[in-house]
Amino acid sequence: MSDGTFDKAFVGDLNRLFRWRRDVRRFSREPLEPHLLPEILEAAELSPSVGNSQPWRWVEVRTTSVRETVRDSFIRCNAEALNGYTGERAHLYSSLKLAGLDDAPVHLAVFCAPDAEQGHGLGRQTVPETLEYSVVTAITTMWLAARARGVGIGWVSILEPHAVTEALAVPATWKLVAYLCVGYPEHENDIPELERVGWQSRTESEKRHLIR
Ligand SMILES: Cc1cc2nc3c(=O)[nH]c(=O)nc-3n(C[C@H](O)[C@H](O)[C@H](O)COP(=O)(O)O)c2cc1C
């Protein structure tokens, strides 16, 4: 609807979108239709941010050598992470697929840029982290905007932020918030992959809802 109100059917569809959004690690190699990434980023730009600072910066990573640096970092960090587990957990961890770096047609590094002018410091004097939180809100919007268009996103955090930041030669003040794989998913599912493979299920939400 054009007037800012939303009917029940829309709310139902929106809930379906929330349920079917997935972190995707298995991508088709098919290139994204060219209009999709700009559309998805345009939606992400509508996200809330502290002081309306809009601190997100999107860096599309196309250079092969940079992608290789990221991949190498992932392989190193994933091997180290495996060393932190023992027994059955280690066995299970080693079977997980935790990144779609090889197949995803689009790689996006998402940074937080601490531009003092934007937002004029509102809200971040007391809680400076709100700048980075703002970038995460944009990533969530992007995740849903992508999913609504049949595009999957996979967040890769198992890497060394400094390796990615250096390889991309962005300003030294920018902080890496996320490295995202973007592309068409091989499969759709309404259950998180980590739940399906027995790593971690969704737990009862009552335990996380407190009233004081
Ligand atoms: C901050 C953040 C970092 C994440 N890092 C990784 C990662 O490095 N590798 C991975 O496979 N999934 C990663 N995920 C995805 C989570 O595993 C996933 O969101 C969770 O298992 C729930 O699944 P769903 O997103 O499909 O609902 C990350 C998610 C978030 C929010």
The ligand as an SDF file (V2000), in Angstrom:
LIG
                    3D

 31 33  0  0  0  0  0  0  0  0999 V2000
   27.1430  -11.8130   13.2390 C   0  0  0  0  0  0  0  0  0  0  0  0
   26.9470  -13.1140   12.5260 C   0  0  0  0  0  0  0  0  0  0  0  0
   28.0510  -13.8380   12.1150 C   0  0  0  0  0  0  0  0  0  0  0  0
   27.8880  -15.0670   11.4500 C   0  0  0  0  0  0  0  0  0  0  0  0
   28.9860  -15.7520   10.9990 N   0  0  0  0  0  0  0  0  0  0  0  0
   28.8110  -16.9010   10.3080 C   0  0  0  0  0  0  0  0  0  0  0  0
   29.9190  -17.5990    9.7510 C   0  0  0  0  0  0  0  0  0  0  0  0
   31.0810  -17.1910    9.8480 O   0  0  0  0  0  0  0  0  0  0  0  0
   29.6890  -18.7400    9.0730 N   0  0  0  0  0  0  0  0  0  0  0  0
   28.4040  -19.2290    8.9410 C   0  0  0  0  0  0  0  0  0  0  0  0
   28.2350  -20.2800    8.3010 O   0  0  0  0  0  0  0  0  0  0  0  0
   27.3430  -18.5900    9.4290 N   0  0  0  0  0  0  0  0  0  0  0  0
   27.5220  -17.4270   10.0960 C   0  0  0  0  0  0  0  0  0  0  0  0
   26.4300  -16.7600   10.5710 N   0  0  0  0  0  0  0  0  0  0  0  0
   25.0800  -17.3010   10.3230 C   0  0  0  0  0  0  0  0  0  0  0  0
   24.5020  -18.0060   11.5360 C   0  0  0  0  0  0  0  0  0  0  0  0
   25.1130  -19.2510   11.7140 O   0  0  0  0  0  0  0  0  0  0  0  0
   23.0080  -18.1690   11.2990 C   0  0  0  0  0  0  0  0  0  0  0  0
   22.4230  -16.8980   11.2440 O   0  0  0  0  0  0  0  0  0  0  0  0
   22.3220  -18.9910   12.3770 C   0  0  0  0  0  0  0  0  0  0  0  0
   22.8050  -20.2960   12.3850 O   0  0  0  0  0  0  0  0  0  0  0  0
   20.8020  -19.0350   12.1750 C   0  0  0  0  0  0  0  0  0  0  0  0
   20.5240  -19.4790   10.8680 O   0  0  0  0  0  0  0  0  0  0  0  0
   19.6450  -18.6180    9.8700 P   0  0  0  0  0  0  0  0  0  0  0  0
   20.3650  -17.3000    9.6720 O   0  0  0  0  0  0  0  0  0  0  0  0
   19.5640  -19.4120    8.6330 O   0  0  0  0  0  0  0  0  0  0  0  0
   18.3360  -18.3850   10.5450 O   0  0  0  0  0  0  0  0  0  0  0  0
   26.5850  -15.5500   11.2290 C   0  0  0  0  0  0  0  0  0  0  0  0
   25.4730  -14.8040   11.6320 C   0  0  0  0  0  0  0  0  0  0  0  0
   25.6500  -13.6010   12.2710 C   0  0  0  0  0  0  0  0  0  0  0  0
   24.4290  -12.8100   12.6760 C   0  0  0  0  0  0  0  0  0  0  0  0
  1  2  1  0
  2  3  1  0
  2 30  2  0
  3  4  2  0
  4  5  1  0
  4 28  1  0
  5  6  2  0
  6  7  1  0
  6 13  1  0
  7  8  2  0
  7  9  1  0
  9 10  1  0
 10 11  2  0
 10 12  1  0
 12 13  2  0
 13 14  1  0
 14 15  1  0
 14 28  1  0
 15 16  1  0
 16 17  1  0
 16 18  1  0
 18 19  1  0
 18 20  1  0
 20 21  1  0
 20 22  1  0
 22 23  1  0
 23 24  1  0
 24 25  2  0
 24 26  1  0
 24 27  1  0
 28 29  2  0
 29 30  1  0
 30 31  1  0
M  END
$$$$
